[in-house]
Amino acid sequence: MAEEHSHKAAPMVDEVSDYEVLETAVRELAIEKGLFSAEDHRRFAEYAHSLGPLPAARLVAKAWKDPEFKKLALEDGIKASLEVGVDWINDAPTGFGTPSDYTDLRVLEDTPQVKHVVVCTLCSCYPRPILGHSPEWYRTPNYRRRLVRWPRQVLSEFGLQLPADMDIRVEDSNQKCRFLVLPMQPEGTEDWSEEELAQIVTRDCMIGVALPHPDRKADDPRPVHPAVHPVEHHDH
């Protein structure tokens, strides 16, 4: 005879959010009206899920090694992106980019006197084709509102302590312009190859809330902290 349990079964899926319901409704209506097909949506979702920060890390590493490429990146970020395999116009399945992604990419060079950091105070504008999807904290009102008012304090919360005499410049992304930070190359890496350099250029370095370190790679395992209020599991 099967053993009886008094506890309720755990839900199979989390509760669907209002935003997910809205997205599904708008998507199905757009398909019904012929704006795009279900296959178009599938192809674009597949493309979006393939995006990541590696091309941007390669752009930074190449700029560190090649002065001429660095000059190109600072003058025309869209054209420089082509050399690391990112075509802002033709890569997307639409063939003409997307209204939220095809913009003016500007590469911001850090110096010993100036540190750049990127935010989008309006929503979550971000250079997705070359940097992948934005982290959740980038989209929070906490980051967006506070960075423009207290940048030094917010950066310190990321563990980035800057000299008091360093100028911090906050760049606000918008519908027409995206930003990518070109951090300073760490000392002791002058003889490294582009491939080796790209491994230490993390996503946060290119947003501007961190600095590259020779002993810290983008794919390093991150510590997993135990949950404050863990869910109890029952043996069956």
C-alpha positions, 0 to 999 in steps of 0.5 A: 500500500502506498504511503500517504503524505500530508504535505501538498505537492510542490508546484511544477512551474512558478507563477506566470507574471503579468509581463509574461501574460502581456507578452504572449497576448501581444505576440499572438495578436501580432502573428494573427495580424500578419506582422510576423509569423510564429517561425519568425518569432522562433528564429529571432528568439533563437538568435537572441538567446545566442548572444553573449559578451565574448565578441565585446571582450575580443574587441577590447583585447584587440584594441589593447594589442592593435593601436589602429584598431583601437582608433577605429573602435573609438571612432566607429564602434559599429564598423569595429564590431565587424572585425570581431564578427558582429554585424549590427545590421545583418546578423539579426534574422530580420536582416535590418537589425532591430529598432532597439538594437541598431544604434550608434555604438560608442566605445568609451576609453578609460584613462588613469584620470577618467573612469566611465560607467554605463547606465540607462536611466529610462529603461534598460538600453544595452548593446545586446548584439555585442555584449549579450543580455544585460544583467538583472541588476542593470535593469533595476531602479536601484542601480539606474537612479542611484548611479547618476547621483552617487556613482562613487558610492554605487561603484564601491558597492560593486567592490570598485574603490577609485582614487578620490581624484579620479573623474567618474563619467556616467554615460546614459544609454538611450534609444539612439546610442549604446555604450561600451567601456574600454577599460585600461589594460592591466599591468603585466599583460603586455605580452599576452595574446588577444585570446588570453586578454579576452579571457580577463575582460568580463561583462562588468568591466565593459559596463564599467563597474569592475576592472580587469585583473590578470588572475580573474577570468570571465569563466571563473566559477563563482561562489554559490551562497546558501539560501537565507530561507531554503526550501525544505525538501521531503524524501519520498 
